[in-house]
């Protein structure tokens, strides 16, 4: 198979580094261009911890790129960045896997509501596909523009999908916790990591953009309206994410363990744990999987769903590679170690 020539924008950030590591082991890929907002003109090895065969990879300015030498590009950039380039890149026949939030909503008004600015590319926004393979695998295969979900929505939606059709109440409560790498490299290295030593705190309890992303796709999946209350917290470690979801099922006496096991029986990267065991961040750190456990709290008629994933992998880079593989008719799990 001819190697697929790719570029990575935002290669020096946390998710960009993780993506580069995975793609270095991908036998069908050749990385030909890397972009970053700083360190332009430097060799990649001088600007990050990524070392493998980077002598020829010079960090370039994306504004000077023609995109004529690549087949696909990954964006590991802050929101508001990729939308400036997507139209030009698609016109060049290049496939796009965007790890940022720029194309996660198909509605420009909904995007503006969450990101407080007008979307610069509303036409392509309508056509983007949400890159959650367990939900939109067939659509991803034929798409040229895939938007990788946020880390919290990935864990939350995977937790909720098996049970959403069997809920008595439309109210969903999600208690979420993440390592500080989820805040991004700039914040983590700008003092956040130091402040989180032996610490734990809530952040954005009144509004977090991922809350509406979860609601947007929950509503889409079931064609109904859900009330999602999502509250995130920061953990005193670098990576890993844990969510606990509370929902009210129609019948609390159902065999929810079997429901979840049957739903994910063919999914290699979603692991439903045995009854009586729970996800642990140490088990998923560095892995492209999501662990899920389910338990019924009959005293309050609530189903409790716990999920853990690595926010830099299944919540970002490895999920992006899943999508890339699907878009190029490659085994979905190629180069992913699980």
NUVEX-319591 format. One line per field, with one value per residue: residue number from 0; x, y, z of N, C-alpha, C in turn. Coordinates in Angstrom, 1 decimal, decimal comma, m for minus. Last residue first. Layout:
N
pos: c(NUM	...)
nx: c(X	...)
ny: c(Y	...)
nz: c(Z	...)
cax: c(X	...)
cay: c(Y	...)
caz: c(Z	...)
cx: c(X	...)
cy: c(Y	...)
cz: c(Z	...)
//
This chain:
338
pos: c(337	336	335	334	333	332	331	330	329	328	327	326	325	324	323	322	321	320	319	318	317	316	315	314	313	312	311	310	309	308	307	306	305	304	303	302	301	300	299	298	297	296	295	294	293	292	291	290	289	288	287	286	285	284	283	282	281	280	279	278	277	276	275	274	273	272	271	270	269	268	267	266	265	264	263	262	261	260	259	258	257	256	255	254	253	252	251	250	249	248	247	246	245	244	243	242	241	240	239	238	237	236	235	234	233	232	231	230	229	228	227	226	225	224	223	222	221	220	219	218	217	216	215	214	213	212	211	210	209	208	207	206	205	204	203	202	201	200	199	198	197	196	195	194	193	192	191	190	189	188	187	186	185	184	183	182	181	180	179	178	177	176	175	174	173	172	171	170	169	168	167	166	165	164	163	162	161	160	159	158	157	156	155	154	153	152	151	150	149	148	147	146	145	144	143	142	141	140	139	138	137	136	135	134	133	132	131	130	129	128	127	126	125	124	123	122	121	120	119	118	117	116	115	114	113	112	111	110	109	108	107	106	105	104	103	102	101	100	99	98	97	96	95	94	93	92	91	90	89	88	87	86	85	84	83	82	81	80	79	78	77	76	75	74	73	72	71	70	69	68	67	66	65	64	63	62	61	60	59	58	57	56	55	54	53	52	51	50	49	48	47	46	45	44	43	42	41	40	39	38	37	36	35	34	33	32	31	30	29	28	27	26	25	24	23	22	21	20	19	18	17	16	15	14	13	12	11	10	9	8	7	6	5	4	3	2	1	0)
nx: c(m3,6	m2,2	m2,7	m2,0	m5,4	m8,1	m9,3	m7,5	m8,4	m9,7	m9,5	m11,3	m10,3	m7,9	m8,9	m10,3	m8,1	m6,8	m8,5	m8,2	m5,6	m5,9	m8,6	m9,5	m7,8	m5,6	m5,8	m7,4	m8,1	m11,1	m13,8	m17,0	m20,0	m23,3	m26,0	m29,4	m31,7	m33,5	m32,6	m32,2	m30,8	m28,6	m26,7	m23,9	m21,2	m18,2	m15,8	m12,9	m11,7	m8,3	m5,6	m3,4	m2,3	m4,4	m6,1	m5,4	m5,4	m8,1	m10,4	m13,8	m14,7	m16,6	m19,2	m19,2	m16,4	m16,6	m16,4	m14,4	m13,9	m12,4	m13,8	m17,1	m19,0	m20,4	m21,8	m24,3	m23,8	m23,0	m25,3	m27,1	m25,9	m26,1	m28,8	m31,4	m33,8	m34,9	m35,6	m37,0	m36,3	m33,6	m32,0	m28,5	m25,3	m21,9	m18,7	m15,5	m12,1	m9,0	m5,5	m2,6	m1,4	m3,1	m5,2	m8,0	m10,7	m14,1	m17,3	m20,6	m23,6	m26,7	m29,0	m31,9	m32,8	m35,2	m34,7	m33,3	m31,2	m29,0	m29,5	m29,3	m26,6	m25,4	m26,0	m25,0	m22,3	m22,1	m22,8	m20,6	m18,3	m18,3	m19,8	m20,9	m20,7	m18,2	m15,4	m14,1	m13,1	m10,0	m7,3	m3,8	m1,1	m0,7	m1,7	0,1	1,7	0,0	m0,4	1,8	2,1	1,8	m1,0	m1,6	m0,3	m1,4	m4,6	m6,3	m5,7	m3,6	m4,7	m7,3	m10,7	m14,1	m17,6	m20,8	m23,8	m27,2	m30,0	m33,4	m35,6	m36,6	m36,5	m34,7	m33,9	m32,3	m29,8	m28,1	m25,8	m24,8	m23,4	m20,7	m20,2	m20,7	m18,6	m16,2	m16,6	m17,0	m14,3	m12,8	m14,7	m14,4	m13,1	m14,6	m13,7	m14,1	m14,7	m16,3	m16,7	m16,3	m18,0	m20,4	m19,8	m19,4	m20,7	m20,3	m17,7	m16,3	m16,8	m16,5	m19,0	m18,4	m19,6	m21,4	m21,6	m19,0	m19,0	m20,5	m19,2	m16,6	m16,3	m18,8	m18,5	m18,3	m18,8	m19,0	m21,7	m23,0	m21,7	m22,7	m25,4	m25,1	m24,1	m24,2	m22,9	m20,1	m17,4	m15,4	m13,7	m12,3	m9,7	m8,9	m9,9	m8,8	m9,4	m8,0	m7,7	m8,3	m8,2	m10,5	m9,8	m8,1	m9,9	m11,5	m9,7	m8,6	m10,0	m10,7	m8,5	m8,9	m11,0	m9,4	m6,0	m5,1	m4,3	m5,5	m4,0	m4,5	m3,7	m2,0	0,3	1,2	m0,4	m0,5	0,9	1,7	1,9	0,5	2,0	5,4	7,0	9,6	11,0	12,2	14,6	14,8	13,2	13,2	11,7	11,1	9,3	9,4	10,2	12,1	14,0	12,6	11,9	14,0	12,6	10,7	8,9	8,3	4,6	2,5	3,3	3,3	4,9	4,9	5,0	4,8	3,3	1,8	1,5	2,5	2,9	4,5	4,1	1,5	1,9	3,5	1,7	m0,2	1,2	1,8	m0,9	m1,7	0,2	2,0	3,4	1,7	m0,1	m0,8	0,7	0,1	0,9	0,5	0,4	2,2	0,6	0,8)
ny: c(m2,0	0,3	1,1	0,4	m0,1	m0,2	m0,3	m1,0	1,5	3,4	6,0	6,5	4,7	6,0	8,4	7,4	6,4	8,8	10,0	8,3	9,0	11,8	12,0	10,1	8,1	10,2	12,1	11,0	7,7	7,0	5,5	5,7	4,5	5,0	4,1	4,7	5,0	4,8	4,9	2,2	1,0	1,7	m0,5	0,1	m0,4	0,8	0,9	2,3	2,8	3,0	3,2	4,1	5,7	4,6	2,7	2,0	4,3	4,8	2,2	1,1	m1,7	m4,6	m5,6	m7,2	m6,4	m3,6	m3,1	m1,3	m0,3	m1,2	m3,1	m4,1	m6,1	m5,5	m3,4	m4,4	m6,5	m5,0	m3,5	m5,5	m6,9	m4,9	m4,5	m6,1	m4,1	m2,7	m0,2	0,9	3,4	5,0	8,0	8,5	9,8	9,1	10,0	9,8	10,6	10,5	11,3	13,0	14,3	15,1	16,0	16,9	19,2	18,6	19,6	18,8	19,0	18,0	18,0	17,0	16,2	15,7	13,5	11,7	10,3	11,5	14,3	14,4	13,7	15,8	18,0	17,2	17,3	20,0	21,2	20,4	21,5	24,1	24,9	26,8	26,5	25,4	25,7	23,2	21,9	20,4	19,4	18,7	17,9	20,3	22,3	24,3	23,0	23,1	25,8	27,2	26,7	24,1	24,2	26,2	25,1	22,5	21,8	20,7	18,1	17,9	17,4	14,8	15,2	14,2	14,9	13,8	14,4	13,6	14,1	13,7	12,5	9,4	6,8	5,3	3,8	4,9	5,1	3,0	3,1	5,8	6,6	6,2	7,5	10,1	10,5	10,2	12,2	14,6	14,8	15,2	16,0	14,1	15,3	15,6	15,2	15,4	13,5	10,3	7,6	6,8	8,2	6,7	4,3	5,3	6,7	5,4	4,5	6,8	10,0	12,5	13,8	15,5	18,4	20,0	22,4	23,4	24,3	26,7	28,2	29,3	30,9	31,6	34,2	33,5	31,8	29,2	28,6	30,1	29,3	26,7	27,3	28,6	26,6	23,2	20,9	20,9	20,5	22,1	23,1	21,9	19,7	17,7	16,8	15,6	15,8	15,2	17,3	18,7	21,4	22,0	21,4	23,7	25,8	25,1	25,2	27,5	28,5	26,4	26,0	28,0	27,8	26,0	25,0	21,8	19,7	18,4	16,5	15,8	14,0	14,2	16,8	18,7	20,9	22,8	25,1	27,3	29,6	29,2	27,4	27,2	24,3	22,5	19,9	16,9	15,5	14,4	12,6	9,9	10,4	12,2	14,4	16,5	19,5	21,0	19,5	17,9	19,5	22,3	25,6	27,0	28,0	28,2	28,4	27,1	24,5	21,6	19,4	17,0	14,3	11,1	8,5	5,4	2,7	2,0	3,8	4,8	7,5	7,8	7,9	10,2	12,1	12,1	13,1	15,7	16,7	16,8	18,8	20,5	20,3	20,3	21,8	19,8	17,5	15,7	12,8	10,5	7,1	4,8	2,2	m1,2)
nz: c(22,5	20,4	17,1	14,5	13,6	14,0	11,5	8,6	6,2	4,7	5,5	7,5	9,5	10,2	11,3	13,5	15,0	15,3	17,1	19,3	20,0	20,8	22,6	24,4	24,0	24,8	26,7	28,6	28,9	30,9	32,6	34,1	35,6	36,3	38,1	38,1	40,8	42,9	45,4	46,0	43,9	41,8	39,8	37,8	35,5	34,0	31,4	29,8	26,7	25,3	24,6	27,4	29,2	31,7	32,6	35,1	36,6	36,8	36,8	37,0	39,2	39,9	40,0	36,8	34,7	32,3	29,0	27,1	23,9	21,8	20,4	20,3	20,4	22,8	23,7	24,3	26,1	28,3	28,9	29,5	31,6	33,5	33,9	34,0	35,8	37,9	37,3	34,5	33,4	35,2	35,6	36,1	36,4	35,9	36,4	34,8	34,5	32,9	32,4	33,6	36,0	39,0	40,8	38,8	38,5	37,3	35,9	35,6	33,9	33,3	30,7	29,6	26,2	23,8	20,9	19,3	20,2	19,0	19,5	22,3	22,5	21,2	22,9	25,4	24,9	24,3	26,6	28,2	27,1	28,1	31,1	33,8	36,5	37,1	36,3	38,5	41,7	42,8	44,7	45,4	45,3	42,8	41,3	40,8	38,9	36,7	36,3	35,2	32,6	31,8	31,6	29,7	27,5	27,1	28,6	30,4	30,5	32,3	34,8	34,7	35,7	36,2	36,6	36,8	35,3	35,1	33,2	32,7	31,7	33,1	32,3	29,6	27,4	25,6	26,9	27,3	25,7	25,9	28,2	27,9	25,6	26,5	28,4	26,9	25,0	26,5	27,5	25,1	22,1	19,0	15,9	12,9	9,6	6,3	4,5	5,0	5,0	7,6	9,2	8,8	10,1	12,9	14,9	17,4	17,6	16,7	16,6	15,2	13,3	10,2	8,5	7,3	8,6	8,3	5,7	6,2	8,2	9,0	11,3	13,7	16,1	19,6	21,8	22,1	22,4	20,4	18,1	17,8	17,3	14,9	13,3	13,7	14,2	16,3	15,8	14,6	16,6	18,7	17,4	15,8	12,7	9,8	6,4	3,1	0,3	m2,0	m1,9	m0,6	2,1	2,4	2,3	4,5	6,8	7,8	9,9	11,6	13,3	15,4	17,1	19,8	19,3	17,6	15,9	12,9	10,4	6,9	3,9	1,8	0,6	m1,1	m1,1	0,9	1,0	3,8	5,2	7,5	8,9	9,0	10,4	11,7	9,8	9,8	9,7	12,2	13,4	14,3	17,3	19,4	21,3	23,0	21,1	19,7	18,5	16,8	14,7	14,0	13,4	12,0	14,8	17,5	17,4	16,3	13,9	11,7	9,5	6,9	6,5	7,6	6,2	6,9	7,3	9,8	12,6	14,5	14,3	15,2	18,0	18,2	17,3	19,3	21,4	20,4	20,2	22,8	23,8	21,0	18,7	16,5	15,2	12,5	10,5	7,4	5,4	2,8	3,0	0,9	m0,9	0,0)
cax: c(m4,7	m1,9	m3,1	m1,1	m4,0	m7,2	m9,6	m8,0	m7,3	m10,0	m8,6	m11,4	m11,6	m7,9	m8,1	m11,0	m9,2	m6,2	m8,2	m9,5	m5,9	m5,1	m8,0	m10,1	m9,2	m5,6	m4,9	m7,9	m7,0	m10,3	m12,4	m16,2	m18,6	m22,4	m24,8	m28,4	m30,7	m34,0	m32,9	m32,8	m32,3	m28,8	m28,1	m24,5	m22,6	m18,9	m17,1	m13,5	m12,6	m9,6	m6,6	m4,2	m1,5	m3,4	m6,3	m5,6	m4,1	m7,3	m9,4	m12,7	m14,9	m15,4	m18,4	m20,0	m17,3	m16,0	m17,4	m14,4	m14,8	m11,8	m12,5	m16,2	m18,1	m19,7	m20,4	m24,2	m24,4	m22,1	m24,0	m27,4	m26,0	m24,8	m28,0	m30,0	m33,3	m34,6	m34,4	m37,1	m37,7	m34,2	m33,2	m29,7	m26,5	m23,2	m19,8	m16,8	m13,1	m10,3	m6,6	m3,5	m1,2	m2,2	m3,8	m7,3	m9,3	m13,1	m15,9	m19,7	m22,3	m26,0	m27,7	m31,4	m32,3	m34,4	m35,5	m34,3	m32,6	m29,1	m29,5	m30,5	m27,6	m25,4	m26,3	m26,5	m22,9	m21,7	m23,7	m21,9	m18,6	m18,7	m18,6	m20,9	m21,9	m19,4	m16,5	m13,9	m14,1	m11,0	m8,4	m5,0	m1,9	0,0	m2,6	m1,0	2,3	0,5	m1,5	1,5	2,1	3,1	m0,4	m2,0	0,0	0,0	m3,7	m6,4	m6,9	m3,3	m4,6	m5,9	m9,7	m12,8	m16,4	m19,7	m22,4	m26,1	m28,7	m32,4	m34,6	m36,4	m37,8	m34,8	m34,6	m33,6	m30,6	m29,2	m26,6	m25,4	m24,9	m21,4	m20,0	m21,6	m20,0	m16,5	m16,3	m18,1	m15,4	m12,5	m14,0	m15,1	m12,9	m14,3	m14,1	m13,9	m13,5	m16,2	m16,9	m15,6	m16,6	m20,3	m20,0	m18,4	m20,8	m21,6	m18,7	m16,5	m17,0	m15,6	m18,5	m18,9	m18,6	m21,1	m22,8	m19,5	m18,3	m20,9	m20,5	m16,8	m15,8	m18,0	m19,1	m17,8	m18,9	m17,6	m20,7	m23,5	m21,5	m21,3	m25,0	m25,6	m23,3	m25,1	m23,3	m21,5	m18,1	m16,4	m14,2	m13,8	m10,2	m9,1	m9,7	m9,2	m9,1	m8,9	m7,0	m8,6	m7,0	m10,5	m10,7	m7,5	m8,8	m12,1	m10,4	m7,9	m9,4	m11,7	m8,6	m7,8	m10,9	m10,6	m7,1	m5,0	m4,3	m5,4	m4,6	m4,0	m4,5	m3,2	m0,3	2,1	m0,4	m1,2	0,0	1,5	2,7	0,0	0,9	4,3	6,7	8,3	11,2	11,0	14,2	15,9	12,6	13,4	12,0	12,5	9,2	10,0	9,3	10,9	14,4	13,3	10,9	13,7	13,3	12,1	8,9	9,4	6,0	2,5	3,1	3,1	4,5	4,9	5,8	4,6	4,6	1,8	0,9	3,3	1,9	4,4	5,4	1,7	1,1	4,0	3,0	m0,6	0,7	2,9	0,0	m2,3	0,1	1,1	4,2	2,5	m0,2	m0,8	0,1	0,7	0,1	1,3	m0,4	2,1	1,3	0,0)
cay: c(m2,1	m0,8	1,3	1,2	m0,2	m0,2	0,8	m1,5	0,8	2,0	5,5	7,3	4,4	4,7	8,4	8,0	5,5	7,8	10,7	8,4	7,6	11,3	12,8	11,4	7,9	9,1	12,4	12,2	8,6	7,0	6,1	5,5	5,0	4,6	4,8	3,9	5,6	4,5	6,2	3,1	0,9	2,1	0,0	m0,4	0,0	m0,1	1,3	1,3	3,4	2,3	3,9	3,1	5,3	5,6	3,2	0,9	3,6	5,6	2,9	1,7	m0,3	m3,9	m5,5	m6,7	m7,3	m4,4	m3,2	m2,5	m0,1	m0,2	m3,5	m2,9	m6,1	m6,8	m3,2	m3,2	m6,8	m6,0	m2,9	m4,5	m7,6	m5,4	m3,5	m6,6	m4,8	m4,1	m0,3	m0,3	3,0	4,1	7,2	8,5	9,4	9,6	9,2	10,4	9,7	11,1	10,4	12,5	14,8	14,3	16,4	16,0	18,9	18,8	19,0	19,6	18,5	18,8	17,6	18,0	15,8	16,7	14,1	12,6	9,8	10,1	13,8	14,8	12,9	14,5	18,1	17,3	16,1	19,0	21,3	20,1	20,1	23,9	24,2	26,6	27,1	24,6	26,0	24,4	22,1	21,5	18,9	19,6	17,7	19,3	21,2	24,6	23,3	21,8	25,0	27,3	28,1	24,6	23,2	26,4	26,4	22,6	22,1	22,2	18,4	18,0	18,8	15,3	15,0	14,6	14,5	14,3	13,9	14,3	13,4	14,4	13,0	10,8	7,3	6,3	3,2	4,6	6,3	3,1	1,8	5,3	6,8	5,7	6,1	9,5	10,6	9,3	10,8	14,0	14,6	14,1	16,3	14,7	14,4	16,4	14,5	16,3	14,2	11,7	8,3	6,1	8,5	8,1	4,3	4,6	7,2	5,9	3,6	5,6	8,9	11,4	13,7	14,2	17,7	18,7	21,6	23,0	23,0	25,7	27,6	28,3	31,4	30,5	33,7	34,1	33,3	29,7	28,0	30,1	30,6	26,9	26,5	29,3	27,7	24,4	21,2	21,2	19,5	21,4	24,0	22,0	20,9	17,4	18,0	15,1	16,5	14,8	16,7	17,3	20,7	22,3	20,5	22,3	25,7	25,3	23,9	26,7	29,5	26,9	25,2	28,0	29,1	26,3	25,5	23,2	19,5	19,7	16,5	16,7	14,2	13,5	15,9	17,6	20,1	21,5	25,0	26,0	29,5	30,2	26,9	28,2	25,3	23,1	21,3	17,5	16,2	15,3	13,9	10,2	9,4	12,0	13,4	15,3	18,6	21,7	20,6	17,2	19,1	20,9	24,6	26,9	27,9	27,4	28,9	28,5	25,0	23,1	19,7	18,4	15,1	12,5	9,3	6,8	3,2	1,6	3,5	3,4	7,0	7,8	6,8	8,9	11,9	11,7	11,8	14,8	16,6	15,8	17,5	20,4	20,4	19,1	21,8	21,2	17,7	16,8	13,6	11,6	8,3	5,5	3,5	0,0)
caz: c(23,5	21,3	18,4	15,2	13,2	15,2	12,4	9,9	6,9	4,5	4,5	6,3	8,8	9,6	10,1	12,4	14,6	14,5	15,8	18,6	19,5	19,7	21,6	24,4	23,6	23,8	25,6	27,9	28,9	29,7	32,7	32,9	35,8	35,2	38,2	37,5	39,9	41,5	44,8	47,0	44,0	43,2	40,1	39,0	35,7	34,9	31,9	30,7	27,7	25,6	23,7	26,6	28,1	31,4	31,2	34,1	36,4	35,9	37,5	36,3	38,7	39,6	41,2	37,9	35,4	33,4	30,1	27,9	25,0	22,6	20,9	20,3	19,3	22,6	23,4	23,4	24,7	27,7	28,5	28,5	30,3	33,2	33,2	34,0	34,6	38,1	38,0	35,3	33,5	34,2	36,2	35,3	37,2	35,3	37,0	34,9	35,2	33,1	32,9	32,6	34,6	38,2	41,0	39,6	38,2	38,4	35,8	36,4	33,8	34,3	31,1	30,5	27,5	24,5	22,0	18,7	20,6	19,1	18,2	21,7	23,2	20,6	21,4	25,2	25,3	23,3	25,5	28,6	26,8	26,7	30,5	32,3	36,0	37,5	35,4	37,7	40,7	42,7	43,9	45,3	46,5	43,6	41,5	41,7	40,2	37,2	36,7	36,6	33,0	32,0	32,5	31,1	27,9	27,5	27,5	30,2	29,8	30,9	34,4	35,0	34,7	36,8	35,8	37,7	35,1	35,9	33,2	33,5	30,7	33,2	32,7	30,7	28,5	25,1	26,7	28,2	25,8	24,7	28,2	29,1	25,6	25,5	28,8	28,1	24,6	25,7	28,4	26,0	23,3	20,1	17,0	14,1	10,8	7,4	4,3	5,2	3,7	6,5	9,2	8,3	8,7	12,1	13,5	17,1	18,2	15,8	17,7	15,1	14,6	10,9	9,3	6,6	8,4	9,6	6,0	5,2	8,5	7,9	10,0	13,0	14,8	18,4	21,9	21,9	23,3	21,8	18,7	18,0	18,5	16,1	13,5	13,7	12,8	16,2	16,6	13,8	15,6	18,8	18,1	17,3	13,6	11,1	7,6	4,2	1,5	m2,0	m2,4	m2,0	1,4	2,5	1,4	3,2	6,3	6,8	9,0	10,7	12,1	14,5	16,4	18,9	20,0	17,8	17,3	13,6	11,7	8,0	5,1	1,6	1,6	m0,9	m2,3	1,1	m0,1	3,2	3,9	6,6	8,2	9,2	9,3	12,0	10,3	10,1	8,5	11,7	13,2	12,8	16,3	18,9	20,2	23,5	21,8	20,3	19,4	17,9	15,6	13,9	14,2	11,5	13,3	17,1	17,8	16,3	15,2	12,0	10,9	7,3	5,6	8,1	6,1	7,0	6,1	8,6	11,6	14,4	14,0	13,8	17,4	18,7	16,6	17,9	21,5	20,7	19,0	22,0	24,4	22,2	19,9	16,8	16,6	12,9	11,8	8,2	6,3	3,3	3,0	2,1	m0,9	0,0)
cx: c(m4,8	m2,9	m2,9	m1,5	m3,1	m5,7	m8,6	m8,1	m8,0	m8,9	m8,7	m10,5	m11,7	m9,2	m8,0	m10,2	m10,0	m7,2	m7,7	m9,4	m7,2	m5,4	m7,2	m9,6	m10,0	m7,0	m4,9	m7,0	m7,4	m9,1	m11,8	m14,8	m17,8	m21,0	m23,8	m27,1	m29,8	m33,0	m33,4	m33,2	m32,9	m30,3	m28,2	m25,8	m23,1	m20,3	m17,6	m14,8	m13,1	m10,4	m8,0	m5,3	m2,1	m2,4	m5,3	m5,7	m4,2	m5,9	m8,5	m11,7	m13,7	m15,6	m17,1	m19,1	m18,0	m17,0	m16,9	m15,4	m14,9	m12,7	m12,0	m14,9	m17,1	m18,7	m19,6	m22,7	m24,1	m22,5	m23,0	m26,1	m26,3	m24,8	m26,6	m29,2	m31,9	m34,0	m33,9	m35,7	m37,9	m35,6	m33,8	m30,8	m27,7	m24,3	m21,1	m17,8	m14,5	m11,3	m7,8	m4,5	m2,3	m2,3	m2,8	m5,8	m8,7	m11,7	m15,0	m18,3	m21,3	m24,6	m27,1	m30,1	m31,8	m34,0	m34,6	m35,3	m33,7	m30,5	m29,7	m30,6	m29,0	m26,3	m26,4	m26,8	m24,4	m22,3	m23,3	m22,9	m20,0	m19,0	m19,1	m19,6	m22,0	m20,7	m17,8	m15,1	m13,7	m12,0	m9,5	m6,1	m3,2	m0,8	m1,9	m1,8	1,2	1,0	m1,0	0,4	1,7	3,2	1,0	m1,2	m0,3	0,3	m2,3	m5,5	m7,0	m4,5	m4,1	m5,7	m8,3	m11,7	m15,1	m18,4	m21,4	m24,8	m27,7	m31,1	m33,5	m35,4	m37,7	m36,2	m34,7	m34,5	m32,0	m30,2	m27,9	m26,2	m25,6	m22,9	m20,7	m21,4	m20,9	m18,0	m16,7	m17,9	m16,7	m13,7	m13,8	m14,2	m13,6	m14,3	m13,6	m14,5	m13,1	m14,8	m16,7	m15,6	m15,9	m18,8	m19,9	m18,6	m19,7	m21,7	m20,1	m17,5	m17,3	m15,6	m17,8	m18,2	m19,2	m20,1	m22,5	m20,7	m18,7	m20,3	m20,9	m18,1	m16,1	m17,6	m18,1	m18,4	m18,2	m17,6	m19,3	m22,5	m21,9	m21,0	m23,5	m25,3	m23,8	m24,2	m24,1	m21,8	m19,6	m17,3	m15,3	m14,4	m11,8	m9,6	m10,0	m8,8	m9,6	m8,4	m8,1	m8,0	m7,2	m9,3	m10,7	m8,5	m8,2	m11,0	m10,9	m8,7	m8,8	m11,2	m9,6	m8,1	m9,8	m10,4	m8,3	m6,1	m4,1	m5,4	m4,4	m4,7	m3,8	m4,2	m1,6	1,5	0,4	m1,2	m0,9	0,6	2,5	0,8	0,3	3,1	5,5	8,1	9,8	11,2	12,9	15,4	13,7	12,9	12,1	12,7	10,5	9,9	10,1	10,0	13,3	13,8	11,5	12,7	13,0	13,0	10,4	9,5	7,0	3,8	3,1	2,9	4,4	4,3	5,9	5,6	4,2	3,2	1,0	2,7	2,6	3,4	5,4	3,1	1,4	3,2	3,5	0,7	0,4	2,4	1,2	m1,5	m0,5	1,0	3,3	3,2	0,6	m1,0	0,3	0,0	0,9	0,5	0,4	1,2	1,1	0,9)
cy: c(m3,5	m0,8	0,1	1,6	0,8	m0,3	0,9	m0,4	0,2	1,1	4,0	6,8	5,2	4,3	7,1	8,1	6,1	6,7	9,6	9,0	7,6	10,0	12,1	12,4	9,2	8,9	11,3	12,5	9,8	7,9	6,0	6,2	4,7	5,3	4,2	4,7	4,6	5,1	6,0	4,4	1,8	2,2	0,4	0,3	m0,6	0,5	0,3	1,8	2,2	3,2	3,4	3,8	4,3	5,0	4,2	1,4	2,5	5,0	3,6	2,3	0,1	m2,6	m4,9	m6,7	m6,7	m5,3	m4,1	m2,3	m1,3	0,3	m2,5	m3,2	m4,9	m6,9	m4,5	m3,1	m5,6	m6,3	m3,8	m3,8	m6,5	m6,1	m4,0	m5,6	m5,2	m4,9	m1,8	m0,5	1,9	3,8	6,3	7,7	9,6	9,0	9,9	9,4	10,4	10,1	11,1	11,6	14,3	14,7	15,5	16,4	18,0	18,5	19,4	18,9	19,4	18,2	18,5	17,5	17,1	16,2	15,0	13,1	10,6	9,6	12,2	14,2	13,2	13,5	16,7	17,3	16,1	17,7	20,4	20,1	19,7	22,4	23,8	26,0	26,9	25,2	25,3	24,5	23,3	21,3	20,0	18,9	18,5	19,2	20,1	23,4	23,5	22,0	23,7	26,3	28,2	26,0	23,6	25,4	26,6	24,0	22,5	22,7	19,9	18,4	19,0	16,7	15,5	14,3	15,0	13,9	14,6	13,6	14,2	13,5	13,8	11,3	8,9	6,7	4,0	4,0	6,1	4,3	2,0	4,0	6,1	5,7	5,5	8,0	9,9	9,3	9,9	12,6	14,0	13,8	15,1	15,1	14,9	15,4	15,4	15,7	15,2	12,2	9,8	6,9	8,0	8,6	5,7	4,6	6,5	6,2	4,1	4,7	7,6	10,5	12,4	14,1	16,5	17,9	20,2	22,1	22,5	24,3	26,5	27,6	30,5	31,1	32,6	33,5	34,1	31,2	28,6	29,6	30,7	28,2	26,7	28,6	28,5	25,6	22,4	21,4	19,7	20,4	23,4	22,7	20,9	18,6	17,6	16,2	15,8	15,5	16,4	16,5	19,2	21,6	20,7	21,3	24,3	25,2	24,0	25,6	28,8	27,9	25,7	27,2	29,1	27,7	25,9	23,8	21,0	19,4	17,9	16,5	15,1	13,7	15,3	16,6	18,8	20,6	23,7	25,9	28,2	30,2	27,9	27,7	26,2	24,3	21,9	18,9	17,0	16,1	14,9	11,6	10,0	11,3	13,4	14,2	17,4	20,8	21,2	18,3	18,6	20,5	23,2	26,0	28,0	27,1	27,9	29,2	26,5	23,3	21,2	18,5	16,6	13,4	10,7	7,3	4,8	2,2	3,2	2,9	5,5	7,3	6,7	7,7	10,5	11,3	11,2	13,4	15,7	15,7	16,5	19,0	20,5	19,1	20,6	21,1	19,1	16,9	14,8	12,5	9,4	6,8	4,2	1,3)
cz: c(24,1	22,4	19,3	16,7	14,0	14,9	13,6	10,9	8,2	5,0	4,3	5,2	7,5	8,9	9,4	11,1	13,4	14,1	14,9	17,2	18,8	19,1	20,6	23,4	23,6	23,3	24,5	26,7	28,0	29,8	31,3	33,1	34,5	35,5	37,1	37,6	39,4	40,5	43,4	46,5	45,0	43,4	41,6	39,2	37,0	35,2	32,9	31,3	28,5	26,6	24,0	25,8	27,2	30,3	30,8	32,7	35,3	35,6	36,5	37,2	37,9	39,0	41,1	39,2	36,5	34,1	31,2	29,0	25,8	23,7	21,9	21,1	19,3	21,5	23,1	22,9	23,8	26,3	27,8	28,0	29,2	31,8	32,8	33,2	34,8	36,9	38,2	36,0	34,5	34,4	35,1	36,0	36,3	36,2	36,5	35,7	35,3	33,7	33,2	33,2	33,6	36,8	40,3	39,7	39,2	37,9	37,0	36,4	34,7	34,4	32,1	31,1	28,3	25,9	22,8	19,8	20,0	19,3	18,1	20,3	22,6	21,2	20,8	23,7	25,0	23,6	24,4	27,4	27,3	26,4	29,1	31,8	34,5	36,9	35,8	36,7	39,8	41,6	43,9	44,5	46,5	44,9	42,3	42,1	41,2	38,7	37,3	37,2	34,5	32,5	32,8	32,1	29,4	28,1	28,0	29,1	29,6	30,0	32,9	34,3	35,2	35,8	36,4	37,0	36,0	35,6	34,0	33,6	31,4	32,2	32,7	31,0	29,7	26,2	26,2	27,9	26,6	24,9	27,0	29,0	26,8	25,5	27,8	28,4	25,7	25,3	27,6	26,9	24,2	21,2	18,2	15,3	12,0	8,7	5,4	4,8	3,8	5,2	8,0	8,2	8,1	10,6	12,6	15,6	17,8	16,3	16,9	16,3	14,7	12,3	10,0	7,5	8,0	9,5	7,4	5,5	7,4	8,1	8,8	11,6	14,2	17,2	20,8	21,7	23,2	22,8	20,1	18,7	18,9	17,4	14,7	14,1	12,6	14,7	16,5	14,5	14,8	17,6	18,1	18,1	15,0	12,1	8,8	5,5	2,5	m0,8	m2,4	m2,7	m0,1	1,8	1,3	2,1	4,9	6,1	7,8	9,7	11,1	13,2	15,3	18,3	19,1	18,7	17,9	15,1	12,3	9,3	6,1	2,8	1,2	0,1	m2,1	m0,1	0,0	2,0	3,2	5,2	7,2	8,3	9,8	11,1	10,5	10,7	8,6	10,5	12,6	12,5	14,9	17,6	19,5	22,4	22,3	21,0	20,1	18,9	16,9	15,0	13,8	12,2	12,8	15,6	17,3	16,8	15,2	13,4	11,0	8,7	6,1	7,3	6,5	6,8	6,0	7,3	10,2	13,4	13,9	13,4	15,9	18,1	17,0	17,1	20,1	20,8	19,2	20,7	23,4	22,7	21,2	18,2	17,2	14,5	12,2	9,5	6,9	4,2	3,6	2,0	0,3	0,0)
//
